[in-house]
Amino acid sequence: MNTYSDRSLPIKSLELLTAITNGNANVDDLAEELEQQGLPFSYLKLRNKTSREIISQNVQKVPKVPFILNGTMYDPKDITRFNGQELHFVKPPSGDHLLVVDNEGLLKSWLRLAHHELLGYNTMRQTVGVQAWPSSLHPSLIQYATQPQPGTPAVGVQTHPGAFINPYLQHYLSQPQQPGGTPAVGPLFVPAGPIGPGQPGGPTPIVGGGHSPAPPKTYFYEHINFQGSRLELNPNRGYWDLTKVRMGIFGNWNDEISSVALRGTRVAVLHEHINMTGQSLTLFTDNTNLHNDGWGDRASSVETW
């Protein structure tokens, strides 16, 4: 089992997923961990919702790194053996391989666990007319989570007019939370290395001197190495259909994303089809070249938190 140390990552969740893909753990271990964290789980959700007709049309793109699936590490070229199957990819922080699962329900249940570990929303209490948020959350994220935001809402539930919350928050918003829970894991605003003026997530000047951290955002780029046109998303937001998101005068963002930068956000998920469906790639860190993972110019919908 790999060992991760960065507290800005879902360390325990990544170790569990690594064990599952290596064949050293299974869905029962995931169910037990979710239960221990007070999170819902149902084996019924492991049933694949994508039609067999659509899945049969899947053609895998060959990555440049090996991948681990069902206890076996495969050479990149072996991905074509899984044409006609639905795979979901997770990029670990090491970046030298991919973790792959072949069950959408398992991935979504695991993402719920990772979301819980990352953001510690079990400390949030819902009372009548009052929301108590963990003090360790970055104030910009609290602003985006509690105020109406422009743009396309991500997959999720509407908690009040104009504010849409990521589906992995639904559990916390649907029931009262007891005070004194586990605090959020680490600082929420964790820029990936030094950021210069004019770069995404860079400092914002304040009249009178000093700087304030830029609001957290995820940036999707047309080309590798954060080059070309840029598409941005606030936390807990998404684009259901990139064919309807304009790029330039005549183009759109469908099958155009080649690199991703997370600035204050924790997770980005790229989906192969519109409406957050089909195969997916989950990122916890910047990705300068999605082509290395077989995901360059492939996404038709995206989300972040």
C-alpha positions as CSV (number, residue, x, y, z in Angstrom):
1,M,0.0,0.0,0.0
2,N,1.3,3.4,-0.9
3,T,1.8,6.0,1.9
4,Y,0.8,9.6,1.3
5,S,1.9,12.5,3.6
6,D,0.4,15.7,2.3
7,R,-2.4,16.8,4.6
8,S,-4.0,18.7,1.7
9,L,-4.8,15.3,0.2
10,P,-7.4,12.6,1.2
11,I,-4.6,10.4,2.5
12,K,-6.5,7.6,4.1
13,S,-9.0,7.5,1.2
14,L,-6.2,7.3,-1.4
15,E,-4.5,4.5,0.6
16,L,-7.8,2.6,0.6
17,L,-8.4,3.0,-3.1
18,T,-4.8,1.9,-3.8
19,A,-5.5,-1.2,-1.7
20,I,-8.7,-1.9,-3.7
21,T,-7.1,-1.5,-7.1
22,N,-4.2,-3.7,-6.0
23,G,-6.6,-6.4,-4.9
24,N,-5.7,-6.0,-1.2
25,A,-9.1,-4.6,-0.2
26,N,-12.6,-4.7,-1.6
27,V,-15.9,-2.9,-1.6
28,D,-16.7,-4.4,1.9
29,D,-13.7,-2.5,3.3
30,L,-15.0,0.7,1.7
31,A,-18.5,0.1,3.1
32,E,-17.0,-0.4,6.6
33,E,-15.0,2.8,6.4
34,L,-18.0,4.8,5.2
35,E,-20.1,3.3,8.1
36,Q,-17.4,4.3,10.6
37,Q,-17.5,7.8,9.3
38,G,-21.3,8.0,9.5
39,L,-21.7,8.2,5.7
40,P,-24.4,6.3,3.8
41,F,-23.6,3.3,1.6
42,S,-25.8,0.9,-0.4
43,Y,-24.6,-2.1,-2.4
44,L,-27.5,-1.3,-4.8
45,K,-25.6,1.8,-5.9
46,L,-22.9,-0.5,-7.3
47,R,-25.1,-1.4,-10.2
48,N,-23.9,0.3,-13.4
49,K,-26.4,2.9,-14.5
50,T,-24.8,3.4,-17.9
51,S,-26.5,1.4,-20.7
52,R,-24.6,-1.6,-22.1
53,E,-25.0,-0.1,-25.6
54,I,-23.2,3.1,-24.6
55,I,-20.5,1.2,-22.7
56,S,-19.9,-1.1,-25.6
57,Q,-18.8,1.9,-27.7
58,N,-16.1,3.0,-25.3
59,V,-12.6,3.1,-26.9
60,Q,-9.8,3.6,-24.4
61,K,-7.1,6.2,-25.1
62,V,-3.6,4.9,-24.5
63,P,-1.9,6.8,-21.6
64,K,1.9,7.2,-21.2
65,V,1.9,5.8,-17.6
66,P,1.0,2.3,-16.3
67,F,-2.3,1.7,-14.6
68,I,-3.5,-0.6,-11.8
69,L,-6.8,-2.4,-12.1
70,N,-8.2,-5.4,-10.2
71,G,-4.9,-6.4,-8.7
72,T,-2.8,-6.0,-11.8
73,M,-0.4,-3.3,-13.0
74,Y,-0.7,-3.0,-16.8
75,D,1.5,-1.4,-19.4
76,P,-0.1,1.7,-20.9
77,K,-0.7,-0.1,-24.3
78,D,-2.8,-2.7,-22.5
79,I,-5.6,-0.2,-21.9
80,T,-7.0,-1.2,-25.3
81,R,-7.9,-4.6,-23.8
82,F,-10.6,-2.8,-22.0
83,N,-12.3,-1.3,-25.0
84,G,-16.1,-1.8,-24.6
85,Q,-15.8,-1.4,-20.8
86,E,-16.4,1.7,-18.5
87,L,-13.3,2.7,-16.5
88,H,-12.9,5.4,-14.0
89,F,-9.4,6.8,-13.4
90,V,-7.9,8.5,-10.4
91,K,-4.5,10.2,-10.6
92,P,-2.5,9.7,-7.4
93,P,-0.1,12.5,-6.2
94,S,3.0,10.5,-7.4
95,G,1.8,10.9,-11.0
96,D,3.7,7.9,-12.2
97,H,0.6,5.6,-12.6
98,L,-3.2,5.6,-12.6
99,L,-5.6,3.9,-10.2
100,V,-8.5,2.5,-12.1
101,V,-11.8,1.0,-11.1
102,D,-14.5,-0.5,-13.3
103,N,-17.5,0.3,-11.2
104,E,-19.0,3.8,-11.2
105,G,-20.9,3.2,-8.0
106,L,-17.7,2.2,-6.2
107,L,-16.0,5.3,-7.4
108,K,-18.8,7.6,-6.3
109,S,-19.0,6.0,-2.9
110,W,-15.2,6.4,-2.5
111,L,-15.4,10.0,-3.6
112,R,-17.9,10.6,-0.8
113,L,-15.3,9.3,1.6
114,A,-12.5,11.4,0.1
115,H,-14.7,14.5,0.2
116,H,-15.4,13.9,3.9
117,E,-11.7,13.5,4.7
118,L,-10.7,16.5,2.7
119,L,-13.2,19.1,3.9
120,G,-14.3,17.8,7.2
121,Y,-17.9,18.8,6.8
122,N,-19.0,16.7,9.7
123,T,-18.2,19.8,11.8
124,M,-20.9,21.8,10.0
125,R,-24.2,22.1,11.9
126,Q,-27.5,22.9,10.4
127,T,-29.8,24.9,12.6
128,V,-32.9,26.9,11.8
129,G,-31.8,29.9,9.9
130,V,-28.1,29.4,10.9
131,Q,-25.2,27.6,9.4
132,A,-22.1,26.9,11.5
133,W,-19.0,26.2,9.4
134,P,-15.6,24.9,10.5
135,S,-13.4,27.7,11.4
136,S,-10.5,26.2,9.4
137,L,-12.3,26.5,6.1
138,H,-11.0,29.2,3.8
139,P,-13.4,32.2,4.0
140,S,-13.6,32.4,0.2
141,L,-15.0,28.8,0.1
142,I,-17.6,29.6,2.8
143,Q,-18.6,32.6,0.6
144,Y,-19.1,30.4,-2.4
145,A,-21.0,27.8,-0.4
146,T,-23.4,30.2,1.1
147,Q,-24.1,32.9,-1.5
148,P,-25.6,32.7,-5.0
149,Q,-22.9,32.3,-7.7
150,P,-23.1,33.0,-11.4
151,G,-22.5,30.4,-14.0
152,T,-23.7,26.8,-14.4
153,P,-24.5,24.9,-11.2
154,A,-22.7,21.7,-10.6
155,V,-24.5,18.4,-10.1
156,G,-26.2,18.6,-6.7
157,V,-29.1,19.9,-4.7
158,Q,-30.3,23.5,-4.3
159,T,-30.2,24.5,-0.7
160,H,-31.4,28.0,-1.1
161,P,-32.1,30.2,-4.2
162,G,-29.0,30.5,-6.4
163,A,-26.7,28.3,-4.3
164,F,-25.9,24.8,-5.5
165,I,-23.9,22.4,-3.5
166,N,-21.8,19.5,-4.8
167,P,-23.6,16.1,-4.4
168,Y,-21.0,14.9,-1.9
169,L,-22.2,17.7,0.5
170,Q,-25.8,16.5,0.3
171,H,-25.3,14.1,3.2
172,Y,-24.2,16.9,5.5
173,L,-26.9,19.3,4.4
174,S,-29.7,16.8,4.8
175,Q,-29.2,16.1,8.6
176,P,-28.1,17.9,11.7
177,Q,-24.4,17.6,12.7
178,Q,-23.3,17.2,16.3
179,P,-20.8,19.9,17.6
180,G,-17.3,18.9,18.4
181,G,-16.7,16.8,15.3
182,T,-13.4,16.3,13.4
183,P,-12.0,19.5,12.1
184,A,-11.2,20.0,8.4
185,V,-8.0,18.4,7.3
186,G,-5.3,21.0,6.9
187,P,-5.7,24.5,5.5
188,L,-8.1,24.7,2.6
189,F,-6.2,27.3,0.6
190,V,-3.1,25.5,-0.5
191,P,-1.6,27.0,-3.7
192,A,0.6,24.5,-5.7
193,G,3.9,26.3,-5.5
194,P,4.7,29.9,-6.0
195,I,2.3,31.9,-8.1
196,G,3.4,35.0,-9.8
197,P,1.4,38.1,-10.8
198,G,-1.1,37.4,-13.6
199,Q,-1.1,33.7,-13.0
200,P,-4.3,31.9,-11.8
201,G,-4.6,32.1,-8.1
202,G,-2.0,34.8,-7.8
203,P,-2.1,37.6,-5.2
204,T,-4.7,40.3,-5.4
205,P,-3.4,43.8,-4.5
206,I,-5.2,45.7,-1.7
207,V,-5.4,49.5,-1.7
208,G,-3.2,50.6,1.1
209,G,-0.7,47.7,0.8
210,G,-0.7,44.0,1.4
211,H,-2.3,41.1,-0.5
212,S,-5.3,38.9,0.0
213,P,-5.5,35.3,-1.3
214,A,-7.4,35.0,-4.5
215,P,-10.8,33.2,-4.3
216,P,-10.4,29.4,-4.8
217,K,-10.9,28.3,-8.4
218,T,-10.1,25.4,-10.8
219,Y,-8.7,26.4,-14.2
220,F,-9.1,24.2,-17.3
221,Y,-6.7,25.0,-20.2
222,E,-6.9,24.4,-23.9
223,H,-3.3,23.3,-24.2
224,I,-0.7,21.5,-22.0
225,N,1.3,23.4,-19.4
226,F,-1.6,25.8,-18.7
227,Q,-1.5,27.4,-22.1
228,G,-4.1,28.6,-24.5
229,S,-7.7,29.6,-23.7
230,R,-8.8,29.2,-20.1
231,L,-12.1,28.0,-18.5
232,E,-12.6,28.6,-14.7
233,L,-14.9,27.2,-12.1
234,N,-15.7,28.2,-8.5
235,P,-15.8,25.4,-5.9
236,N,-18.8,23.1,-5.9
237,R,-19.6,24.1,-9.5
238,G,-19.5,22.3,-12.8
239,Y,-20.4,22.5,-16.5
240,W,-22.9,19.8,-17.5
241,D,-22.3,20.2,-21.2
242,L,-19.1,21.7,-22.6
243,T,-20.6,21.7,-26.1
244,K,-22.6,24.7,-24.8
245,V,-19.7,26.5,-23.2
246,R,-18.2,29.0,-25.8
247,M,-14.5,29.1,-26.6
248,G,-13.6,32.1,-28.7
249,I,-16.1,33.2,-31.4
250,F,-17.1,30.0,-33.0
251,G,-15.7,27.1,-30.9
252,N,-16.8,25.4,-27.7
253,W,-15.0,23.6,-24.9
254,N,-16.0,20.0,-25.7
255,D,-13.0,17.8,-26.1
256,E,-10.6,20.7,-25.7
257,I,-9.1,20.5,-22.2
258,S,-5.4,19.5,-22.0
259,S,-4.3,20.7,-18.5
260,V,-5.8,21.6,-15.2
261,A,-4.7,23.9,-12.3
262,L,-6.3,23.7,-8.9
263,R,-5.9,27.0,-7.0
264,G,-7.4,26.7,-3.5
265,T,-9.8,23.9,-4.7
266,R,-9.2,20.3,-3.8
267,V,-10.6,18.1,-6.5
268,A,-11.4,18.2,-10.2
269,V,-13.3,15.6,-12.1
270,L,-13.4,15.3,-15.9
271,H,-16.2,13.2,-17.5
272,E,-16.1,11.8,-21.0
273,H,-19.7,12.6,-21.8
274,I,-22.1,15.4,-21.0
275,N,-24.2,15.5,-17.8
276,M,-21.3,14.1,-15.7
277,T,-21.6,10.6,-17.3
278,G,-19.3,8.1,-18.9
279,Q,-15.8,7.4,-18.0
280,S,-14.0,9.8,-15.7
281,L,-10.7,11.1,-14.4
282,T,-10.3,12.5,-10.8
283,L,-7.5,14.8,-10.0
284,F,-6.3,16.0,-6.6
285,T,-3.3,18.1,-7.9
286,D,-2.4,20.1,-10.9
287,N,-2.1,18.2,-14.2
288,T,0.1,19.9,-16.8
289,N,-0.5,17.3,-19.5
290,L,-3.7,15.3,-19.6
291,H,-2.5,13.5,-22.7
292,N,0.0,11.6,-20.5
293,D,-3.0,10.0,-18.8
294,G,-5.1,9.4,-21.9
295,W,-7.4,12.3,-21.1
296,G,-6.2,15.1,-23.4
297,D,-9.0,16.6,-25.5
298,R,-11.5,14.2,-24.0
299,A,-13.8,15.8,-21.4
300,S,-17.4,16.8,-22.2
301,S,-18.4,17.9,-18.7
302,V,-16.4,18.9,-15.6
303,E,-16.9,19.6,-11.9
304,T,-14.8,20.8,-9.0
305,W,-14.9,21.4,-5.2
